[in-house]
Amino acid sequence: MFDAHCDTLLKVAENGNLYCNNYDVDFKRLSTYGNATQIFEIFNSGNLKIADIFSLIELLKSECDKSDLATFCVDGDDVAKCKTPVSALVSLEGIGNTPDFFYEHIDKLYKAGVRTLSLTWNNDNPLCGGVENNSAGLTNMGKDVLERMRTFGMVLDISHISDSGFYNAIEFDGLKIIATHSNSRTVCRHNRNITDEQFEIICAKGGVVGLNTYPLFINGTDTACVVDLIRHIEHFCSLGGEFNIGLGADFDGIEYKMKDIDSCEKMNILFDELAKMNYSEQIIRGICCENFLNFYKK
């Protein structure tokens, strides 16, 4: 299994550990898959300072070092060589109150192991507009940040940026783009989901879209089940994107959970249901792991 987005690291920083906890994700449950990759998000709504972000990266590395179940990785090659059941990566979402941070410290973030960045979290900021107002695009500072990201070969996560910001970003030839935790806006009309055109552009650029388990993004209510989530898979597949779909559950970062898939060890429910619906093994393996893994190998 490869899941591109969870917010568990921030909860562990407050209380607990990643080996075994009462949150939605831990190494012990991930290890039941035999081979699992989890990207741990550092969400910065404005409360984190620069030192806090690097401290959280070191916390993830430390939790991996203390466990015989997990290894800190930075890309797909690391994951492929990983000897432990769990491969742990780190990404950064939002700049909070430090807009200069991305530009001034991207090289340090890269050296620390960060390969995926999101410019904002829903709200407009000095880099880019967010999906909340869904109007403003990239600022000049935001364009400078994307230029530096492109230079380093880093990945832009567009799950929270505005539609205008998305179309500004795709003008950067060679910039790697994914949506780590977004569903289809055609199936469920919410600005946090992506349009058909956006999905097709991501596919054309070789990117992947991670399915989000938040019911509000699945069917617009506070409850959903696996069949509701599969409607998004069906729609993305109808657009020719069966090899551009992955998982981005958003565990430990959502207010409401699905009835059946409510923590990391429950993803098999999705895989089993897809098999019952006669999805091919190749497509199921792609969604559950290989599509994101192949992307990060590239």
Buried (B, 14 or more C-beta within 10 A) or exposed (E): BBBBBBBBBBBBBEEBBBBEBEBBBBBBBBBEBEBBBBBBBBBBBEEBEBEBBBEBBEBBBEBBEEBEBBBBBBBBEBBEEBEBBBBBBBBBBBBBEBBEBBBEBBEBBBEBBBBBBBBBBBBBBBBBBBBBEBEBBBBEBBBBBBEBBBEBEBBBBBBBBBBBBBBBBBEBEEBBBBBBBBBBBBBBEBBBBBBBEBBBBBBEBBBBBBBBBBBBBBBEEEEBBBEBBBBBBEBBBEBEBBBBBBBBBBBBBBEBBBEBBBBBBBBEBBBEBBEEEEBEEEBBEBBBBBBBBBBBEE
